[in-house]
Amino acid sequence: MTMGRTMRPLGPMAWSIAAPRAIVFDVISSPYLRRTPRALERKLRVLERGEHEVVAEHYTRTGPFVTTTVERVRFEPPERVHFHLVRGPVPHVVEEFQLRESDGETELVYTGELGTGFWVFGRIWGAFVARRWETAVRSSLAAIKVESERRARPRTYSASQSTEATK
């Protein structure tokens, strides 16, 4: 137990995504459970990979610095993703993405808590870290929304593409 422990909420944040829950879950889980795409290599490195759980390093730019966290990420297809901080700028962070589907769309709800020690000094540090943490989460959720909606869009082909395909 850390001396003078202070807990504070992260979120909640809710996003409405115009894509089925299975697609949203796949967008979130694929970089962890499958091969990490080259585009994410500067943000994510999976250290250990299991069937429904990984240990991963996350790299987050905070001004001129890059903050590295190590998190255990557990997947409950298709409705939940749990994050548990193993190493980072504070001693305690737990987070959850909950996915609810309604009429082919998904509501993604983010909640979490951040804990610091050392009384008032920890509270000040925790407020600083929480702002940056939630900014990073917002950025990730925005990218998840864009990619999920892109994958969910019906593919249309122009006449010229159709003609090329038959040649």
MDAnalysis code that builds the backbone (N, CA, C; Angstrom):
import MDAnalysis as mda
import numpy as np

u = mda.Universe.empty(501, n_residues=167, atom_resindex=np.repeat(np.arange(167), 3), trajectory=True)
u.add_TopologyAttr("name", ["N", "CA", "C"] * 167)
u.add_TopologyAttr("resid", np.arange(1, 168))
u.add_TopologyAttr("resname", ["MET", "THR", "MET", "GLY", "ARG", "THR", "MET", "ARG", "PRO", "LEU", "GLY", "PRO", "MET", "ALA", "TRP", "SER", "ILE", "ALA", "ALA", "PRO", "ARG", "ALA", "ILE", "VAL", "PHE", "ASP", "VAL", "ILE", "SER", "SER", "PRO", "TYR", "LEU", "ARG", "ARG", "THR", "PRO", "ARG", "ALA", "LEU", "GLU", "ARG", "LYS", "LEU", "ARG", "VAL", "LEU", "GLU", "ARG", "GLY", "GLU", "HIS", "GLU", "VAL", "VAL", "ALA", "GLU", "HIS", "TYR", "THR", "ARG", "THR", "GLY", "PRO", "PHE", "VAL", "THR", "THR", "THR", "VAL", "GLU", "ARG", "VAL", "ARG", "PHE", "GLU", "PRO", "PRO", "GLU", "ARG", "VAL", "HIS", "PHE", "HIS", "LEU", "VAL", "ARG", "GLY", "PRO", "VAL", "PRO", "HIS", "VAL", "VAL", "GLU", "GLU", "PHE", "GLN", "LEU", "ARG", "GLU", "SER", "ASP", "GLY", "GLU", "THR", "GLU", "LEU", "VAL", "TYR", "THR", "GLY", "GLU", "LEU", "GLY", "THR", "GLY", "PHE", "TRP", "VAL", "PHE", "GLY", "ARG", "ILE", "TRP", "GLY", "ALA", "PHE", "VAL", "ALA", "ARG", "ARG", "TRP", "GLU", "THR", "ALA", "VAL", "ARG", "SER", "SER", "LEU", "ALA", "ALA", "ILE", "LYS", "VAL", "GLU", "SER", "GLU", "ARG", "ARG", "ALA", "ARG", "PRO", "ARG", "THR", "TYR", "SER", "ALA", "SER", "GLN", "SER", "THR", "GLU", "ALA", "THR", "LYS"])
u.atoms.positions = np.array([
    [0.847, -1.186, 0.000],
    [0.000, 0.000, 0.000],
    [0.885, 1.240, 0.000],
    [0.581, 2.171, -0.845],
    [1.333, 3.417, -0.932],
    [0.846, 4.385, 0.134],
    [1.781, 5.073, 0.767],
    [1.421, 6.035, 1.817],
    [0.632, 7.194, 1.221],
    [-0.450, 7.576, 1.895],
    [-1.239, 8.721, 1.461],
    [-1.934, 8.518, 0.129],
    [-2.393, 7.306, -0.149],
    [-3.001, 6.971, -1.442],
    [-4.230, 7.821, -1.723],
    [-4.284, 8.394, -2.920],
    [-5.430, 9.151, -3.401],
    [-5.899, 8.526, -4.706],
    [-7.183, 8.238, -4.795],
    [-7.757, 7.676, -6.021],
    [-8.603, 8.755, -6.690],
    [-8.553, 8.784, -8.013],
    [-9.380, 9.727, -8.763],
    [-9.923, 9.023, -10.003],
    [-11.128, 9.385, -10.420],
    [-11.703, 8.739, -11.608],
    [-11.033, 9.228, -12.888],
    [-11.026, 8.351, -13.875],
    [-10.672, 8.703, -15.251],
    [-11.951, 8.514, -16.053],
    [-12.307, 9.512, -16.840],
    [-13.575, 9.437, -17.550],
    [-14.717, 9.730, -16.600],
    [-15.898, 9.279, -16.919],
    [-16.223, 8.451, -18.085],
    [-16.249, 9.276, -19.377],
    [-15.979, 8.574, -20.455],
    [-16.079, 9.136, -21.796],
    [-16.907, 8.157, -22.616],
    [-17.811, 8.681, -23.412],
    [-18.636, 7.815, -24.261],
    [-18.521, 8.277, -25.707],
    [-18.398, 7.297, -26.588],
    [-18.296, 7.570, -28.017],
    [-19.344, 6.747, -28.738],
    [-20.045, 7.385, -29.656],
    [-20.985, 6.679, -30.520],
    [-20.262, 6.395, -31.830],
    [-20.227, 5.125, -32.210],
    [-19.476, 4.700, -33.388],
    [-20.433, 4.020, -34.357],
    [-20.457, 4.497, -35.587],
    [-21.348, 3.960, -36.609],
    [-20.741, 2.696, -37.223],
    [-20.650, 1.665, -36.382],
    [-20.105, 0.371, -36.809],
    [-20.585, -0.688, -35.818],
    [-20.755, -1.925, -36.285],
    [-21.138, -3.005, -35.377],
    [-20.069, -3.248, -34.307],
    [-20.497, -3.723, -33.168],
    [-19.600, -3.960, -32.039],
    [-18.450, -4.893, -32.408],
    [-18.696, -5.923, -33.201],
    [-17.636, -6.874, -33.571],
    [-16.500, -6.174, -34.312],
    [-16.839, -5.228, -35.162],
    [-15.812, -4.482, -35.895],
    [-15.023, -3.599, -34.935],
    [-15.718, -2.898, -34.044],
    [-15.047, -2.023, -33.086],
    [-14.114, -2.847, -32.196],
    [-14.598, -3.977, -31.708],
    [-13.771, -4.836, -30.863],
    [-12.533, -5.294, -31.627],
    [-12.703, -5.659, -32.900],
    [-11.570, -6.110, -33.714],
    [-10.552, -4.985, -33.916],
    [-11.026, -3.766, -34.131],
    [-10.117, -2.626, -34.298],
    [-9.285, -2.431, -33.027],
    [-9.922, -2.571, -31.868],
    [-9.210, -2.394, -30.597],
    [-8.236, -3.545, -30.352],
    [-8.676, -4.774, -30.550],
    [-7.893, -5.942, -30.135],
    [-6.825, -6.382, -31.134],
    [-7.023, -6.148, -32.408],
    [-6.096, -6.662, -33.428],
    [-4.634, -6.278, -33.209],
    [-4.319, -5.020, -32.915],
    [-2.894, -4.684, -32.735],
    [-2.247, -5.410, -31.551],
    [-3.055, -5.859, -30.612],
    [-2.552, -6.575, -29.444],
    [-2.499, -8.080, -29.679],
    [-3.597, -8.645, -30.171],
    [-3.717, -10.098, -30.259],
    [-3.141, -10.675, -31.547],
    [-3.003, -9.842, -32.561],
    [-2.392, -10.281, -33.819],
    [-1.086, -9.506, -33.995],
    [-0.620, -9.424, -35.182],
    [0.613, -8.672, -35.455],
    [0.314, -7.172, -35.359],
    [1.175, -6.443, -34.659],
    [1.009, -5.001, -34.525],
    [1.366, -4.337, -35.850],
    [0.451, -3.533, -36.412],
    [0.747, -2.867, -37.686],
    [1.940, -1.920, -37.557],
    [2.661, -1.781, -38.642],
    [3.828, -0.908, -38.676],
    [3.477, 0.522, -38.256],
    [2.284, 0.988, -38.614],
    [1.856, 2.348, -38.276],
    [1.748, 2.567, -36.763],
    [1.582, 1.484, -35.993],
    [1.450, 1.607, -34.535],
    [2.733, 1.264, -33.774],
    [3.788, 0.893, -34.469],
    [5.012, 0.471, -33.798],
    [5.625, 1.567, -32.926],
    [5.362, 2.824, -33.234],
    [5.894, 3.923, -32.415],
    [5.026, 4.189, -31.186],
    [3.873, 3.491, -31.094],
    [2.957, 3.682, -29.973],
    [2.765, 2.432, -29.129],
    [3.078, 1.265, -29.681],
    [2.710, 0.011, -29.026],
    [3.716, -1.088, -29.341],
    [4.104, -1.837, -28.299],
    [4.923, -3.032, -28.492],
    [4.409, -4.097, -27.538],
    [3.976, -5.204, -28.096],
    [3.475, -6.313, -27.283],
    [4.669, -7.118, -26.775],
    [4.753, -7.260, -25.453],
    [5.858, -7.988, -24.825],
    [5.535, -9.466, -24.645],
    [4.282, -9.764, -24.272],
    [3.799, -11.137, -24.125],
    [2.401, -11.207, -24.696],
    [2.121, -12.269, -25.437],
    [0.815, -12.390, -26.073],
    [0.199, -13.732, -25.717],
    [-1.025, -13.695, -25.187],
    [-1.789, -14.905, -24.913],
    [-3.051, -14.887, -25.754],
    [-3.941, -15.831, -25.499],
    [-5.167, -15.916, -26.293],
    [-6.072, -14.705, -26.085],
    [-6.282, -14.300, -24.828],
    [-7.167, -13.170, -24.527],
    [-6.507, -12.135, -23.631],
    [-5.178, -12.178, -23.516],
    [-4.491, -11.238, -22.647],
    [-3.081, -10.992, -23.166],
    [-2.620, -9.752, -23.024],
    [-1.268, -9.399, -23.414],
    [-0.645, -8.507, -22.345],
    [0.663, -8.412, -22.399],
    [1.396, -7.385, -21.667],
    [2.037, -6.540, -22.752],
    [1.791, -5.231, -22.695],
    [2.237, -4.360, -23.772],
    [2.817, -3.058, -23.248],
    [3.827, -2.571, -23.968],
    [4.354, -1.238, -23.710],
    [3.591, -0.259, -24.589],
    [3.201, 0.857, -23.997],
    [2.567, 1.942, -24.736],
    [3.496, 3.151, -24.668],
    [3.678, 3.817, -25.793],
    [4.531, 5.003, -25.858],
    [3.642, 6.195, -26.179],
    [3.651, 7.193, -25.301],
    [2.782, 8.358, -25.464],
    [3.619, 9.621, -25.443],
    [3.515, 10.408, -26.500],
    [4.227, 11.684, -26.556],
    [3.527, 12.666, -25.630],
    [4.297, 13.252, -24.723],
    [3.794, 14.281, -23.809],
    [4.740, 15.463, -23.928],
    [4.393, 16.365, -24.834],
    [5.287, 17.487, -25.101],
    [6.542, 16.963, -25.777],
    [7.722, 17.371, -25.285],
    [8.965, 16.934, -25.928],
    [9.401, 15.527, -25.502],
    [8.661, 14.911, -24.584],
    [9.047, 13.613, -24.045],
    [8.110, 12.508, -24.527],
    [8.586, 11.278, -24.418],
    [7.757, 10.097, -24.667],
    [7.669, 9.342, -23.346],
    [6.445, 9.141, -22.880],
    [6.209, 8.399, -21.648],
    [5.940, 6.942, -22.012],
    [6.611, 6.039, -21.321],
    [6.415, 4.605, -21.545],
    [5.648, 4.022, -20.370],
    [4.573, 3.313, -20.679],
    [3.842, 2.568, -19.663],
    [3.814, 1.107, -20.080],
    [3.729, 0.232, -19.103],
    [3.533, -1.194, -19.366],
    [2.189, -1.544, -18.756],
    [1.336, -2.173, -19.575],
    [-0.003, -2.518, -19.113],
    [-0.336, -3.959, -19.457],
    [-1.113, -4.575, -18.577],
    [-1.725, -5.870, -18.871],
    [-3.080, -5.549, -19.482],
    [-3.345, -6.106, -20.647],
    [-4.596, -5.832, -21.358],
    [-5.321, -7.157, -21.527],
    [-6.555, -7.201, -21.016],
    [-7.362, -8.428, -21.059],
    [-8.605, -8.170, -21.895],
    [-8.926, -9.119, -22.762],
    [-10.029, -8.974, -23.707],
    [-11.157, -9.940, -23.368],
    [-12.388, -9.421, -23.331],
    [-13.592, -10.224, -23.175],
    [-14.454, -9.980, -24.411],
    [-14.220, -10.769, -25.475],
    [-14.964, -10.533, -26.714],
    [-16.457, -10.732, -26.511],
    [-17.295, -9.948, -27.126],
    [-16.971, -8.716, -27.859],
    [-17.290, -7.449, -27.060],
    [-17.425, -7.564, -25.731],
    [-17.967, -6.393, -25.025],
    [-17.018, -5.630, -24.110],
    [-15.851, -6.165, -23.760],
    [-15.003, -5.436, -22.801],
    [-13.515, -5.600, -23.094],
    [-12.770, -4.535, -22.767],
    [-11.317, -4.573, -22.770],
    [-10.883, -3.936, -21.453],
    [-10.046, -4.651, -20.694],
    [-9.562, -4.179, -19.396],
    [-8.074, -3.836, -19.507],
    [-7.677, -2.736, -18.900],
    [-6.285, -2.319, -18.861],
    [-5.871, -2.197, -17.393],
    [-4.697, -2.737, -17.065],
    [-4.183, -2.649, -15.701],
    [-2.713, -2.231, -15.797],
    [-2.388, -1.072, -15.224],
    [-1.022, -0.553, -15.269],
    [-0.086, -1.444, -14.466],
    [1.022, -1.834, -15.099],
    [2.059, -2.609, -14.431],
    [3.218, -1.685, -14.048],
    [3.577, -0.771, -14.963],
    [4.649, 0.188, -14.709],
    [4.343, 1.491, -15.433],
    [4.493, 2.597, -14.721],
    [4.220, 3.881, -15.345],
    [4.471, 5.038, -14.405],
    [3.937, 6.210, -14.742],
    [4.229, 7.428, -13.985],
    [3.493, 7.538, -12.650],
    [2.546, 6.644, -12.412],
    [1.811, 6.596, -11.146],
    [1.725, 5.131, -10.720],
    [1.453, 4.864, -9.445],
    [1.447, 3.461, -8.999],
    [0.194, 2.667, -9.361],
    [-0.891, 3.339, -9.761],
    [-2.131, 2.583, -9.967],
    [-2.979, 3.219, -11.071],
    [-3.306, 2.430, -12.075],
    [-4.313, 2.806, -13.079],
    [-5.010, 1.526, -13.513],
    [-6.335, 1.541, -13.476],
    [-7.148, 0.494, -14.089],
    [-8.161, 1.194, -14.986],
    [-8.418, 0.593, -16.140],
    [-9.330, 1.198, -17.113],
    [-10.139, 0.098, -17.772],
    [-11.249, 0.521, -18.382],
    [-12.096, -0.432, -19.091],
    [-12.757, 0.262, -20.267],
    [-12.781, -0.439, -21.397],
    [-13.617, -0.057, -22.534],
    [-14.798, -1.017, -22.503],
    [-16.006, -0.473, -22.475],
    [-17.195, -1.309, -22.563],
    [-17.888, -0.976, -23.872],
    [-18.236, -2.013, -24.639],
    [-18.866, -1.823, -25.937],
    [-20.289, -2.351, -25.883],
    [-21.245, -1.464, -26.197],
    [-22.663, -1.843, -26.241],
    [-23.173, -1.589, -27.650],
    [-23.855, -2.608, -28.211],
    [-24.366, -2.471, -29.574],
    [-25.864, -2.213, -29.548],
    [-26.283, -1.312, -30.425],
    [-27.700, -1.014, -30.584],
    [-27.941, -0.591, -32.026],
    [-28.810, -1.307, -32.717],
    [-29.157, -0.997, -34.108],
    [-27.938, -0.905, -35.020],
    [-26.987, -1.808, -34.856],
    [-25.818, -1.852, -35.729],
    [-24.761, -0.812, -35.414],
    [-24.981, -0.011, -34.390],
    [-23.989, 0.974, -33.966],
    [-23.460, 0.565, -32.601],
    [-22.341, 1.143, -32.217],
    [-21.702, 0.786, -30.960],
    [-21.497, 2.023, -30.106],
    [-21.815, 1.889, -28.832],
    [-21.444, 2.915, -27.869],
    [-20.243, 2.367, -27.114],
    [-19.134, 3.096, -27.181],
    [-17.927, 2.715, -26.465],
    [-17.826, 3.627, -25.247],
    [-17.822, 3.035, -24.056],
    [-17.741, 3.803, -22.816],
    [-16.408, 3.492, -22.150],
    [-15.665, 4.532, -21.854],
    [-14.372, 4.416, -21.176],
    [-14.528, 4.869, -19.736],
    [-14.044, 4.043, -18.798],
    [-13.986, 4.422, -17.389],
    [-12.666, 3.927, -16.819],
    [-12.258, 4.546, -15.724],
    [-11.033, 4.100, -15.083],
    [-10.811, 4.820, -13.775],
    [-9.703, 4.475, -13.133],
    [-9.297, 5.191, -11.933],
    [-7.779, 5.233, -11.895],
    [-7.281, 6.318, -11.333],
    [-5.852, 6.558, -11.224],
    [-5.540, 6.793, -9.755],
    [-4.501, 6.148, -9.268],
    [-4.128, 6.295, -7.867],
    [-2.700, 6.766, -7.711],
    [-2.497, 7.670, -6.766],
    [-1.160, 8.171, -6.452],
    [-0.938, 8.072, -4.947],
    [0.288, 8.220, -4.533],
    [0.629, 8.214, -3.122],
    [1.159, 9.572, -2.690],
    [1.589, 9.647, -1.461],
    [2.263, 10.820, -0.906],
    [1.374, 12.060, -0.813],
    [0.173, 11.854, -0.324],
    [-0.748, 12.909, 0.076],
    [-0.905, 14.016, -0.960],
    [-0.716, 15.267, -0.559],
    [-0.978, 16.413, -1.433],
    [-0.048, 16.412, -2.648],
    [1.197, 15.994, -2.467],
    [2.131, 15.956, -3.601],
    [1.641, 14.953, -4.647],
    [1.152, 13.821, -4.174],
    [0.601, 12.821, -5.081],
    [-0.652, 13.292, -5.778],
    [-1.502, 14.034, -5.060],
    [-2.722, 14.566, -5.681],
    [-2.381, 15.549, -6.802],
    [-1.383, 16.400, -6.572],
    [-0.966, 17.360, -7.602],
    [-0.406, 16.614, -8.809],
    [0.474, 15.636, -8.572],
    [1.035, 14.837, -9.657],
    [-0.079, 14.060, -10.373],
    [-0.994, 13.487, -9.605],
    [-2.097, 12.724, -10.191],
    [-2.978, 13.577, -11.087],
    [-3.250, 14.819, -10.686],
    [-4.059, 15.719, -11.529],
    [-3.344, 15.990, -12.847],
    [-2.029, 16.202, -12.783],
    [-1.232, 16.446, -13.980],
    [-1.260, 15.226, -14.904],
    [-0.986, 14.050, -14.329],
    [-0.956, 12.813, -15.117],
    [-2.344, 12.496, -15.687],
    [-3.393, 12.676, -14.890],
    [-4.755, 12.352, -15.341],
    [-5.147, 13.171, -16.563],
    [-4.807, 14.457, -16.578],
    [-5.124, 15.294, -17.760],
    [-4.450, 14.734, -19.005],
    [-3.182, 14.425, -18.897],
    [-2.442, 13.892, -20.053],
    [-2.940, 12.493, -20.433],
    [-3.260, 11.690, -19.425],
    [-3.749, 10.325, -19.663],
    [-5.058, 10.370, -20.438],
    [-5.995, 11.206, -19.977],
    [-7.297, 11.297, -20.651],
    [-7.165, 11.881, -22.054],
    [-6.219, 12.784, -22.263],
    [-5.970, 13.302, -23.612],
    [-5.504, 12.184, -24.529],
    [-4.605, 11.332, -24.037],
    [-4.123, 10.196, -24.832],
    [-5.263, 9.224, -25.129],
    [-6.127, 8.981, -24.150],
    [-7.266, 8.081, -24.359],
    [-8.207, 8.668, -25.408],
    [-8.511, 9.964, -25.302],
    [-9.378, 10.613, -26.296],
    [-8.822, 10.442, -27.708],
    [-7.517, 10.626, -27.853],
    [-6.877, 10.469, -29.158],
    [-7.019, 9.030, -29.667],
    [-6.805, 8.059, -28.791],
    [-6.953, 6.651, -29.181],
    [-8.392, 6.327, -29.567],
    [-9.347, 6.834, -28.788],
    [-10.757, 6.568, -29.085],
    [-11.181, 7.206, -30.398],
    [-10.659, 8.388, -30.685],
    [-10.969, 9.039, -31.966],
    [-10.449, 8.192, -33.126],
    [-9.234, 7.645, -32.988],
    [-8.675, 6.794, -34.035],
    [-9.469, 5.494, -34.175],
    [-9.910, 4.922, -33.053],
    [-10.741, 3.706, -33.088],
    [-12.042, 3.990, -33.819],
    [-12.662, 5.132, -33.549],
    [-13.917, 5.515, -34.204],
    [-13.722, 5.631, -35.714],
    [-12.690, 6.353, -36.131],
    [-12.438, 6.563, -37.562],
    [-12.207, 5.230, -38.269],
    [-11.340, 4.381, -37.708],
    [-11.026, 3.105, -38.357],
    [-12.229, 2.166, -38.353],
    [-12.980, 2.116, -37.273],
    [-14.163, 1.246, -37.205],
    [-15.200, 1.669, -38.237],
    [-15.446, 2.959, -38.337],
    [-16.435, 3.446, -39.305],
    [-15.952, 3.236, -40.732],
    [-14.651, 3.351, -40.966],
    [-14.109, 3.083, -42.308],
    [-14.339, 1.619, -42.674],
    [-14.072, 0.710, -41.747],
    [-14.254, -0.724, -42.024],
    [-15.728, -1.084, -42.200],
    [-16.620, -0.353, -41.546],
    [-18.046, -0.678, -41.600],
    [-18.730, -0.134, -42.849],
    [-18.121, 0.848, -43.508],
    [-18.738, 1.434, -44.705],
    [-18.837, 0.401, -45.809],
    [-19.989, 0.379, -46.487],
    [-20.101, -0.533, -47.623],
    [-19.110, -0.118, -48.709],
    [-18.495, -1.090, -49.297],
    [-17.534, -0.796, -50.361],
    [-18.293, -0.589, -51.656],
    [-17.990, 0.494, -52.295],
    [-18.600, 0.776, -53.596],
    [-17.495, 0.867, -54.630],
    [-17.805, 0.400, -55.795],
    [-16.833, 0.412, -56.884],
    [-17.395, 1.237, -58.018],
    [-16.548, 2.049, -58.589],
    [-16.981, 2.844, -59.743],
    [-16.961, 1.962, -60.975],
    [-17.564, 2.437, -62.023],
    [-17.613, 1.674, -63.272],
    [-16.214, 1.415, -63.795],
    [-15.303, 2.373, -63.647],
    [-13.939, 2.188, -64.148],
    [-13.216, 1.107, -63.350],
    [-13.466, 1.026, -62.034],
    [-12.842, -0.024, -61.224],
    [-13.412, -1.376, -61.633],
    [-14.693, -1.423, -61.889],
    [-15.344, -2.673, -62.293],
    [-14.778, -3.151, -63.624],
    [-14.596, -2.225, -64.576],
    [-14.053, -2.568, -65.875],
    [-12.626, -3.075, -65.755],
    [-11.817, -2.410, -64.927],
    [-10.434, -2.830, -64.708],
    [-10.376, -4.239, -64.115],
    [-11.283, -4.534, -63.210],
    [-11.269, -5.835, -62.534],
    [-11.579, -6.971, -63.490],
    [-12.327, -6.711, -64.549],
    [-12.708, -7.780, -65.482],
    [-11.681, -7.974, -66.588],
    [-10.712, -7.093, -66.714],
    [-9.705, -7.228, -67.790],
    [-8.714, -8.289, -67.488],
])
